[in-house]
């Protein structure tokens, strides 16, 4: 019996007939598809796939053989936004064509209609590339075109909306570098494009106007986000288009005089900008993460720096003890608390209080946050051997009256600081401990002898920052007994405290808080406390004695702030221990 052989489809054969001949379709299905084609005007292959009559891969195989053109599996491609820009979205949608990849001067484009030679000529003119056409299923192709170009259009609209919002800030075009900082020629024009420049300028300006302390620029797999830390709490403010990731990061690094080609290691820099009549310093830190570099900009606005100790919110006895200690000609004053609790500001304020023409004040800081007139400030650089200890040794040969060390981190620094305090110098510094009494045991644990700690330390301040209730929406608040018990067991007394809370308004952005206030635990060293240190008293014993002598623990200082309506119960409980 003779076998029937189906000849390979020719260029002139119609798709429907080929599918019938190969047994992939019956005449009823073809008739229904042709009727649909008359109504919609779509290609037959697209209609057959949409109707679910046959899989797209079979249609594509037949078309590829018919037109002697390679076919592609679109699921294997991830189209770059830069490639997508080569063909406008209206052209891609109208002619069902999608750019896939570029190799040298050749651009690979997926097409649904390989017979449209006029389209290839038009695309060659539009893109300025040689074209390599490949066949793709029309149904998948249209789906991907909508996916990619919708995302691109949305990003463009998002960027447009962001820039439009920034225009209302007033200073987006008026920022200028306050120092002579030359921009490197990085060969990336988009870094200096107007949208990138405007967006960065707008973010910096907006953060300063909102009173933010930090700006966080973060990169994730499919998006970016910008957050501000306002009054100690992070708030998301925008999500720039992901395609701008490299340009935005490079722009910040150029302004901060960092190496834009180095993305593997952390970098630190500074940026000084003139905003109207103000000059604002930004401390910049970059950190390589999984999907790009995270950048944090610490805003150092000297205009917002309060250096008047009388406005800090110290209780009368605590303020009196602190002033007495910093006006001593020698001894040590320590400020303790977690990162971001305002320790440096407290030290700066103390220095400003004693900053006179007769006094030689020297500081070693990492980093120097604010420039203070009349004070000799040194930036610590451990990479070249200029550590806190090395700076402190040098200070003692510079005839100082007052020395400030940014932080006592080790025995060497602590030992030299103690020696300076015992030889006629006033020494101010910080440590990381939970409260004032534990600072004493922390120094002894470092290896400093108890008799030196007892003789040198004059006063220890432990502090926290809590958010202030917004004055624009402050209102009385009621709490349940379970919530009030967080302050202690004496409920009858606690219920008498007139609690307040912010209800949320335009001034505070709906948070109920505006600004921050300090909680302070000030332990002045008495003769009895010095004797207890010498005999190795515990933290609890030191605390009990200090309280007996009039020290207000952090929690009790928080209660005083509650009574005055400065902050809320939640803030006091969050920042202090019972």
Secondary structure as a PSIPRED ss2 file (coil, helix, strand):
# PSIPRED VFORMAT (PSIPRED V4.0)

   1 X C   1.000  0.000  0.000
   2 X C   1.000  0.000  0.000
   3 X C   1.000  0.000  0.000
   4 X C   1.000  0.000  0.000
   5 X C   1.000  0.000  0.000
   6 X C   1.000  0.000  0.000
   7 X C   1.000  0.000  0.000
   8 X C   1.000  0.000  0.000
   9 X C   1.000  0.000  0.000
  10 X C   1.000  0.000  0.000
  11 X C   1.000  0.000  0.000
  12 X C   1.000  0.000  0.000
  13 X C   1.000  0.000  0.000
  14 X C   1.000  0.000  0.000
  15 X H   0.000  1.000  0.000
  16 X H   0.000  1.000  0.000
  17 X H   0.000  1.000  0.000
  18 X H   0.000  1.000  0.000
  19 X H   0.000  1.000  0.000
  20 X H   0.000  1.000  0.000
  21 X H   0.000  1.000  0.000
  22 X C   1.000  0.000  0.000
  23 X C   1.000  0.000  0.000
  24 X C   1.000  0.000  0.000
  25 X C   1.000  0.000  0.000
  26 X C   1.000  0.000  0.000
  27 X H   0.000  1.000  0.000
  28 X H   0.000  1.000  0.000
  29 X H   0.000  1.000  0.000
  30 X H   0.000  1.000  0.000
  31 X H   0.000  1.000  0.000
  32 X H   0.000  1.000  0.000
  33 X H   0.000  1.000  0.000
  34 X H   0.000  1.000  0.000
  35 X H   0.000  1.000  0.000
  36 X H   0.000  1.000  0.000
  37 X H   0.000  1.000  0.000
  38 X H   0.000  1.000  0.000
  39 X H   0.000  1.000  0.000
  40 X H   0.000  1.000  0.000
  41 X C   1.000  0.000  0.000
  42 X C   1.000  0.000  0.000
  43 X C   1.000  0.000  0.000
  44 X H   0.000  1.000  0.000
  45 X H   0.000  1.000  0.000
  46 X H   0.000  1.000  0.000
  47 X H   0.000  1.000  0.000
  48 X H   0.000  1.000  0.000
  49 X H   0.000  1.000  0.000
  50 X H   0.000  1.000  0.000
  51 X H   0.000  1.000  0.000
  52 X C   1.000  0.000  0.000
  53 X C   1.000  0.000  0.000
  54 X C   1.000  0.000  0.000
  55 X C   1.000  0.000  0.000
  56 X H   0.000  1.000  0.000
  57 X H   0.000  1.000  0.000
  58 X H   0.000  1.000  0.000
  59 X H   0.000  1.000  0.000
  60 X H   0.000  1.000  0.000
  61 X H   0.000  1.000  0.000
  62 X H   0.000  1.000  0.000
  63 X H   0.000  1.000  0.000
  64 X H   0.000  1.000  0.000
  65 X H   0.000  1.000  0.000
  66 X H   0.000  1.000  0.000
  67 X H   0.000  1.000  0.000
  68 X C   1.000  0.000  0.000
  69 X C   1.000  0.000  0.000
  70 X C   1.000  0.000  0.000
  71 X E   0.000  0.000  1.000
  72 X C   1.000  0.000  0.000
  73 X C   1.000  0.000  0.000
  74 X H   0.000  1.000  0.000
  75 X H   0.000  1.000  0.000
  76 X H   0.000  1.000  0.000
  77 X C   1.000  0.000  0.000
  78 X C   1.000  0.000  0.000
  79 X C   1.000  0.000  0.000
  80 X C   1.000  0.000  0.000
  81 X H   0.000  1.000  0.000
  82 X H   0.000  1.000  0.000
  83 X H   0.000  1.000  0.000
  84 X H   0.000  1.000  0.000
  85 X C   1.000  0.000  0.000
  86 X C   1.000  0.000  0.000
  87 X C   1.000  0.000  0.000
  88 X C   1.000  0.000  0.000
  89 X H   0.000  1.000  0.000
  90 X H   0.000  1.000  0.000
  91 X H   0.000  1.000  0.000
  92 X H   0.000  1.000  0.000
  93 X H   0.000  1.000  0.000
  94 X H   0.000  1.000  0.000
  95 X H   0.000  1.000  0.000
  96 X C   1.000  0.000  0.000
  97 X E   0.000  0.000  1.000
  98 X E   0.000  0.000  1.000
  99 X E   0.000  0.000  1.000
 100 X E   0.000  0.000  1.000
 101 X E   0.000  0.000  1.000
 102 X E   0.000  0.000  1.000
 103 X E   0.000  0.000  1.000
 104 X C   1.000  0.000  0.000
 105 X C   1.000  0.000  0.000
 106 X E   0.000  0.000  1.000
 107 X E   0.000  0.000  1.000
 108 X E   0.000  0.000  1.000
 109 X E   0.000  0.000  1.000
 110 X E   0.000  0.000  1.000
 111 X E   0.000  0.000  1.000
 112 X C   1.000  0.000  0.000
 113 X C   1.000  0.000  0.000
 114 X C   1.000  0.000  0.000
 115 X C   1.000  0.000  0.000
 116 X C   1.000  0.000  0.000
 117 X H   0.000  1.000  0.000
 118 X H   0.000  1.000  0.000
 119 X H   0.000  1.000  0.000
 120 X H   0.000  1.000  0.000
 121 X H   0.000  1.000  0.000
 122 X H   0.000  1.000  0.000
 123 X H   0.000  1.000  0.000
 124 X H   0.000  1.000  0.000
 125 X H   0.000  1.000  0.000
 126 X H   0.000  1.000  0.000
 127 X H   0.000  1.000  0.000
 128 X C   1.000  0.000  0.000
 129 X C   1.000  0.000  0.000
 130 X E   0.000  0.000  1.000
 131 X E   0.000  0.000  1.000
 132 X E   0.000  0.000  1.000
 133 X E   0.000  0.000  1.000
 134 X E   0.000  0.000  1.000
 135 X E   0.000  0.000  1.000
 136 X C   1.000  0.000  0.000
 137 X C   1.000  0.000  0.000
 138 X H   0.000  1.000  0.000
 139 X H   0.000  1.000  0.000
 140 X H   0.000  1.000  0.000
 141 X H   0.000  1.000  0.000
 142 X H   0.000  1.000  0.000
 143 X H   0.000  1.000  0.000
 144 X H   0.000  1.000  0.000
 145 X H   0.000  1.000  0.000
 146 X H   0.000  1.000  0.000
 147 X H   0.000  1.000  0.000
 148 X H   0.000  1.000  0.000
 149 X H   0.000  1.000  0.000
 150 X H   0.000  1.000  0.000
 151 X H   0.000  1.000  0.000
 152 X H   0.000  1.000  0.000
 153 X H   0.000  1.000  0.000
 154 X H   0.000  1.000  0.000
 155 X H   0.000  1.000  0.000
 156 X H   0.000  1.000  0.000
 157 X H   0.000  1.000  0.000
 158 X H   0.000  1.000  0.000
 159 X H   0.000  1.000  0.000
 160 X H   0.000  1.000  0.000
 161 X H   0.000  1.000  0.000
 162 X H   0.000  1.000  0.000
 163 X H   0.000  1.000  0.000
 164 X H   0.000  1.000  0.000
 165 X H   0.000  1.000  0.000
 166 X H   0.000  1.000  0.000
 167 X H   0.000  1.000  0.000
 168 X C   1.000  0.000  0.000
 169 X C   1.000  0.000  0.000
 170 X C   1.000  0.000  0.000
 171 X C   1.000  0.000  0.000
 172 X C   1.000  0.000  0.000
 173 X C   1.000  0.000  0.000
 174 X C   1.000  0.000  0.000
 175 X C   1.000  0.000  0.000
 176 X E   0.000  0.000  1.000
 177 X E   0.000  0.000  1.000
 178 X C   1.000  0.000  0.000
 179 X C   1.000  0.000  0.000
 180 X C   1.000  0.000  0.000
 181 X C   1.000  0.000  0.000
 182 X C   1.000  0.000  0.000
 183 X C   1.000  0.000  0.000
 184 X C   1.000  0.000  0.000
 185 X C   1.000  0.000  0.000
 186 X C   1.000  0.000  0.000
 187 X C   1.000  0.000  0.000
 188 X C   1.000  0.000  0.000
 189 X H   0.000  1.000  0.000
 190 X H   0.000  1.000  0.000
 191 X H   0.000  1.000  0.000
 192 X H   0.000  1.000  0.000
 193 X C   1.000  0.000  0.000
 194 X H   0.000  1.000  0.000
 195 X H   0.000  1.000  0.000
 196 X H   0.000  1.000  0.000
 197 X H   0.000  1.000  0.000
 198 X H   0.000  1.000  0.000
 199 X H   0.000  1.000  0.000
 200 X H   0.000  1.000  0.000
 201 X H   0.000  1.000  0.000
 202 X H   0.000  1.000  0.000
 203 X H   0.000  1.000  0.000
 204 X H   0.000  1.000  0.000
 205 X H   0.000  1.000  0.000
 206 X H   0.000  1.000  0.000
 207 X H   0.000  1.000  0.000
 208 X H   0.000  1.000  0.000
 209 X H   0.000  1.000  0.000
 210 X C   1.000  0.000  0.000
 211 X C   1.000  0.000  0.000
 212 X C   1.000  0.000  0.000
 213 X C   1.000  0.000  0.000
 214 X E   0.000  0.000  1.000
 215 X E   0.000  0.000  1.000
 216 X E   0.000  0.000  1.000
 217 X E   0.000  0.000  1.000
 218 X E   0.000  0.000  1.000
 219 X E   0.000  0.000  1.000
 220 X C   1.000  0.000  0.000
 221 X C   1.000  0.000  0.000
 222 X C   1.000  0.000  0.000
 223 X C   1.000  0.000  0.000
 224 X E   0.000  0.000  1.000
 225 X E   0.000  0.000  1.000
 226 X E   0.000  0.000  1.000
 227 X E   0.000  0.000  1.000
 228 X E   0.000  0.000  1.000
 229 X E   0.000  0.000  1.000
 230 X E   0.000  0.000  1.000
 231 X C   1.000  0.000  0.000
 232 X C   1.000  0.000  0.000
 233 X E   0.000  0.000  1.000
 234 X E   0.000  0.000  1.000
 235 X E   0.000  0.000  1.000
 236 X E   0.000  0.000  1.000
 237 X E   0.000  0.000  1.000
 238 X E   0.000  0.000  1.000
 239 X C   1.000  0.000  0.000
 240 X C   1.000  0.000  0.000
 241 X C   1.000  0.000  0.000
 242 X H   0.000  1.000  0.000
 243 X H   0.000  1.000  0.000
 244 X H   0.000  1.000  0.000
 245 X H   0.000  1.000  0.000
 246 X H   0.000  1.000  0.000
 247 X H   0.000  1.000  0.000
 248 X H   0.000  1.000  0.000
 249 X H   0.000  1.000  0.000
 250 X H   0.000  1.000  0.000
 251 X H   0.000  1.000  0.000
 252 X H   0.000  1.000  0.000
 253 X H   0.000  1.000  0.000
 254 X H   0.000  1.000  0.000
 255 X H   0.000  1.000  0.000
 256 X C   1.000  0.000  0.000
 257 X C   1.000  0.000  0.000
 258 X C   1.000  0.000  0.000
 259 X C   1.000  0.000  0.000
 260 X C   1.000  0.000  0.000
 261 X C   1.000  0.000  0.000
 262 X C   1.000  0.000  0.000
 263 X C   1.000  0.000  0.000
 264 X C   1.000  0.000  0.000
 265 X C   1.000  0.000  0.000
 266 X C   1.000  0.000  0.000
 267 X E   0.000  0.000  1.000
 268 X E   0.000  0.000  1.000
 269 X E   0.000  0.000  1.000
 270 X E   0.000  0.000  1.000
 271 X E   0.000  0.000  1.000
 272 X E   0.000  0.000  1.000
 273 X E   0.000  0.000  1.000
 274 X E   0.000  0.000  1.000
 275 X E   0.000  0.000  1.000
 276 X C   1.000  0.000  0.000
 277 X C   1.000  0.000  0.000
 278 X E   0.000  0.000  1.000
 279 X E   0.000  0.000  1.000
 280 X E   0.000  0.000  1.000
 281 X E   0.000  0.000  1.000
 282 X E   0.000  0.000  1.000
 283 X E   0.000  0.000  1.000
 284 X E   0.000  0.000  1.000
 285 X E   0.000  0.000  1.000
 286 X E   0.000  0.000  1.000
 287 X E   0.000  0.000  1.000
 288 X E   0.000  0.000  1.000
 289 X E   0.000  0.000  1.000
 290 X C   1.000  0.000  0.000
 291 X C   1.000  0.000  0.000
 292 X E   0.000  0.000  1.000
 293 X E   0.000  0.000  1.000
 294 X E   0.000  0.000  1.000
 295 X E   0.000  0.000  1.000
 296 X E   0.000  0.000  1.000
 297 X E   0.000  0.000  1.000
 298 X E   0.000  0.000  1.000
 299 X E   0.000  0.000  1.000
 300 X E   0.000  0.000  1.000
 301 X C   1.000  0.000  0.000
 302 X H   0.000  1.000  0.000
 303 X H   0.000  1.000  0.000
 304 X H   0.000  1.000  0.000
 305 X C   1.000  0.000  0.000
 306 X C   1.000  0.000  0.000
 307 X C   1.000  0.000  0.000
 308 X C   1.000  0.000  0.000
 309 X H   0.000  1.000  0.000
 310 X H   0.000  1.000  0.000
 311 X H   0.000  1.000  0.000
 312 X C   1.000  0.000  0.000
 313 X C   1.000  0.000  0.000
 314 X C   1.000  0.000  0.000
 315 X C   1.000  0.000  0.000
 316 X H   0.000  1.000  0.000
 317 X H   0.000  1.000  0.000
 318 X H   0.000  1.000  0.000
 319 X H   0.000  1.000  0.000
 320 X H   0.000  1.000  0.000
 321 X H   0.000  1.000  0.000
 322 X H   0.000  1.000  0.000
 323 X H   0.000  1.000  0.000
 324 X H   0.000  1.000  0.000
 325 X H   0.000  1.000  0.000
 326 X H   0.000  1.000  0.000
 327 X C   1.000  0.000  0.000
 328 X C   1.000  0.000  0.000
 329 X C   1.000  0.000  0.000
 330 X C   1.000  0.000  0.000
 331 X E   0.000  0.000  1.000
 332 X E   0.000  0.000  1.000
 333 X E   0.000  0.000  1.000
 334 X E   0.000  0.000  1.000
 335 X E   0.000  0.000  1.000
 336 X E   0.000  0.000  1.000
 337 X C   1.000  0.000  0.000
 338 X C   1.000  0.000  0.000
 339 X C   1.000  0.000  0.000
 340 X C   1.000  0.000  0.000
 341 X C   1.000  0.000  0.000
 342 X C   1.000  0.000  0.000
 343 X H   0.000  1.000  0.000
 344 X H   0.000  1.000  0.000
 345 X H   0.000  1.000  0.000
 346 X H   0.000  1.000  0.000
 347 X H   0.000  1.000  0.000
 348 X H   0.000  1.000  0.000
 349 X H   0.000  1.000  0.000
 350 X H   0.000  1.000  0.000
 351 X H   0.000  1.000  0.000
 352 X H   0.000  1.000  0.000
 353 X H   0.000  1.000  0.000
 354 X C   1.000  0.000  0.000
 355 X C   1.000  0.000  0.000
 356 X C   1.000  0.000  0.000
 357 X C   1.000  0.000  0.000
 358 X C   1.000  0.000  0.000
 359 X C   1.000  0.000  0.000
 360 X C   1.000  0.000  0.000
 361 X E   0.000  0.000  1.000
 362 X E   0.000  0.000  1.000
 363 X E   0.000  0.000  1.000
 364 X E   0.000  0.000  1.000
 365 X E   0.000  0.000  1.000
 366 X C   1.000  0.000  0.000
 367 X C   1.000  0.000  0.000
 368 X C   1.000  0.000  0.000
 369 X C   1.000  0.000  0.000
 370 X C   1.000  0.000  0.000
 371 X C   1.000  0.000  0.000
 372 X C   1.000  0.000  0.000
 373 X C   1.000  0.000  0.000
 374 X C   1.000  0.000  0.000
 375 X C   1.000  0.000  0.000
 376 X E   0.000  0.000  1.000
 377 X E   0.000  0.000  1.000
 378 X E   0.000  0.000  1.000
 379 X E   0.000  0.000  1.000
 380 X C   1.000  0.000  0.000
 381 X E   0.000  0.000  1.000
 382 X H   0.000  1.000  0.000
 383 X H   0.000  1.000  0.000
 384 X H   0.000  1.000  0.000
 385 X C   1.000  0.000  0.000
 386 X E   0.000  0.000  1.000
 387 X C   1.000  0.000  0.000
 388 X H   0.000  1.000  0.000
 389 X H   0.000  1.000  0.000
 390 X H   0.000  1.000  0.000
 391 X H   0.000  1.000  0.000
 392 X H   0.000  1.000  0.000
 393 X H   0.000  1.000  0.000
 394 X H   0.000  1.000  0.000
 395 X H   0.000  1.000  0.000
 396 X C   1.000  0.000  0.000
 397 X C   1.000  0.000  0.000
 398 X C   1.000  0.000  0.000
 399 X C   1.000  0.000  0.000
 400 X C   1.000  0.000  0.000
 401 X C   1.000  0.000  0.000
 402 X E   0.000  0.000  1.000
 403 X E   0.000  0.000  1.000
 404 X E   0.000  0.000  1.000
 405 X E   0.000  0.000  1.000
 406 X C   1.000  0.000  0.000
 407 X C   1.000  0.000  0.000
 408 X C   1.000  0.000  0.000
 409 X C   1.000  0.000  0.000
 410 X C   1.000  0.000  0.000
 411 X H   0.000  1.000  0.000
 412 X H   0.000  1.000  0.000
 413 X H   0.000  1.000  0.000
 414 X H   0.000  1.000  0.000
 415 X H   0.000  1.000  0.000
 416 X H   0.000  1.000  0.000
 417 X H   0.000  1.000  0.000
 418 X H   0.000  1.000  0.000
 419 X H   0.000  1.000  0.000
 420 X H   0.000  1.000  0.000
 421 X H   0.000  1.000  0.000
 422 X H   0.000  1.000  0.000
 423 X C   1.000  0.000  0.000
 424 X C   1.000  0.000  0.000
 425 X C   1.000  0.000  0.000
 426 X E   0.000  0.000  1.000
 427 X E   0.000  0.000  1.000
 428 X E   0.000  0.000  1.000
 429 X E   0.000  0.000  1.000
 430 X E   0.000  0.000  1.000
 431 X E   0.000  0.000  1.000
 432 X C   1.000  0.000  0.000
 433 X C   1.000  0.000  0.000
 434 X C   1.000  0.000  0.000
 435 X C   1.000  0.000  0.000
 436 X H   0.000  1.000  0.000
 437 X H   0.000  1.000  0.000
 438 X H   0.000  1.000  0.000
 439 X H   0.000  1.000  0.000
 440 X H   0.000  1.000  0.000
 441 X H   0.000  1.000  0.000
 442 X H   0.000  1.000  0.000
 443 X H   0.000  1.000  0.000
 444 X H   0.000  1.000  0.000
 445 X H   0.000  1.000  0.000
 446 X H   0.000  1.000  0.000
 447 X C   1.000  0.000  0.000
 448 X C   1.000  0.000  0.000
 449 X C   1.000  0.000  0.000
 450 X H   0.000  1.000  0.000
 451 X H   0.000  1.000  0.000
 452 X H   0.000  1.000  0.000
 453 X H   0.000  1.000  0.000
 454 X H   0.000  1.000  0.000
 455 X H   0.000  1.000  0.000
 456 X H   0.000  1.000  0.000
 457 X E   0.000  0.000  1.000
 458 X E   0.000  0.000  1.000
 459 X E   0.000  0.000  1.000
 460 X E   0.000  0.000  1.000
 461 X E   0.000  0.000  1.000
 462 X E   0.000  0.000  1.000
 463 X E   0.000  0.000  1.000
 464 X E   0.000  0.000  1.000
 465 X E   0.000  0.000  1.000
 466 X E   0.000  0.000  1.000
 467 X E   0.000  0.000  1.000
 468 X E   0.000  0.000  1.000
 469 X E   0.000  0.000  1.000
 470 X C   1.000  0.000  0.000
 471 X C   1.000  0.000  0.000
 472 X C   1.000  0.000  0.000
 473 X C   1.000  0.000  0.000
 474 X E   0.000  0.000  1.000
 475 X E   0.000  0.000  1.000
 476 X E   0.000  0.000  1.000
 477 X C   1.000  0.000  0.000
 478 X C   1.000  0.000  0.000
 479 X C   1.000  0.000  0.000
 480 X C   1.000  0.000  0.000
 481 X H   0.000  1.000  0.000
 482 X H   0.000  1.000  0.000
 483 X H   0.000  1.000  0.000
 484 X H   0.000  1.000  0.000
 485 X H   0.000  1.000  0.000
 486 X H   0.000  1.000  0.000
 487 X H   0.000  1.000  0.000
 488 X C   1.000  0.000  0.000
 489 X C   1.000  0.000  0.000
 490 X C   1.000  0.000  0.000
 491 X H   0.000  1.000  0.000
 492 X H   0.000  1.000  0.000
 493 X H   0.000  1.000  0.000
 494 X H   0.000  1.000  0.000
 495 X H   0.000  1.000  0.000
 496 X C   1.000  0.000  0.000
 497 X C   1.000  0.000  0.000
 498 X C   1.000  0.000  0.000
 499 X C   1.000  0.000  0.000
 500 X E   0.000  0.000  1.000
 501 X E   0.000  0.000  1.000
 502 X E   0.000  0.000  1.000
 503 X C   1.000  0.000  0.000
 504 X C   1.000  0.000  0.000
 505 X C   1.000  0.000  0.000
 506 X C   1.000  0.000  0.000
 507 X C   1.000  0.000  0.000
 508 X C   1.000  0.000  0.000
 509 X C   1.000  0.000  0.000
 510 X C   1.000  0.000  0.000
 511 X C   1.000  0.000  0.000
 512 X C   1.000  0.000  0.000
 513 X E   0.000  0.000  1.000
 514 X E   0.000  0.000  1.000
 515 X E   0.000  0.000  1.000
 516 X E   0.000  0.000  1.000
 517 X E   0.000  0.000  1.000
 518 X E   0.000  0.000  1.000
 519 X E   0.000  0.000  1.000
 520 X E   0.000  0.000  1.000
 521 X E   0.000  0.000  1.000
 522 X E   0.000  0.000  1.000
 523 X E   0.000  0.000  1.000
 524 X E   0.000  0.000  1.000
 525 X C   1.000  0.000  0.000
 526 X C   1.000  0.000  0.000
 527 X H   0.000  1.000  0.000
 528 X H   0.000  1.000  0.000
 529 X H   0.000  1.000  0.000
 530 X H   0.000  1.000  0.000
 531 X H   0.000  1.000  0.000
 532 X H   0.000  1.000  0.000
 533 X H   0.000  1.000  0.000
 534 X H   0.000  1.000  0.000
 535 X C   1.000  0.000  0.000
 536 X C   1.000  0.000  0.000
 537 X C   1.000  0.000  0.000
 538 X C   1.000  0.000  0.000
 539 X H   0.000  1.000  0.000
 540 X H   0.000  1.000  0.000
 541 X H   0.000  1.000  0.000
 542 X H   0.000  1.000  0.000
 543 X H   0.000  1.000  0.000
 544 X H   0.000  1.000  0.000
 545 X H   0.000  1.000  0.000
 546 X H   0.000  1.000  0.000
 547 X H   0.000  1.000  0.000
 548 X H   0.000  1.000  0.000
 549 X C   1.000  0.000  0.000
 550 X C   1.000  0.000  0.000
 551 X C   1.000  0.000  0.000
 552 X C   1.000  0.000  0.000
 553 X C   1.000  0.000  0.000
 554 X H   0.000  1.000  0.000
 555 X H   0.000  1.000  0.000
 556 X H   0.000  1.000  0.000
 557 X H   0.000  1.000  0.000
 558 X H   0.000  1.000  0.000
 559 X H   0.000  1.000  0.000
 560 X H   0.000  1.000  0.000
 561 X H   0.000  1.000  0.000
 562 X H   0.000  1.000  0.000
 563 X H   0.000  1.000  0.000
 564 X C   1.000  0.000  0.000
 565 X C   1.000  0.000  0.000
 566 X C   1.000  0.000  0.000
 567 X C   1.000  0.000  0.000
 568 X C   1.000  0.000  0.000
 569 X H   0.000  1.000  0.000
 570 X H   0.000  1.000  0.000
 571 X H   0.000  1.000  0.000
 572 X H   0.000  1.000  0.000
 573 X H   0.000  1.000  0.000
 574 X H   0.000  1.000  0.000
 575 X H   0.000  1.000  0.000
 576 X C   1.000  0.000  0.000
 577 X C   1.000  0.000  0.000
 578 X C   1.000  0.000  0.000
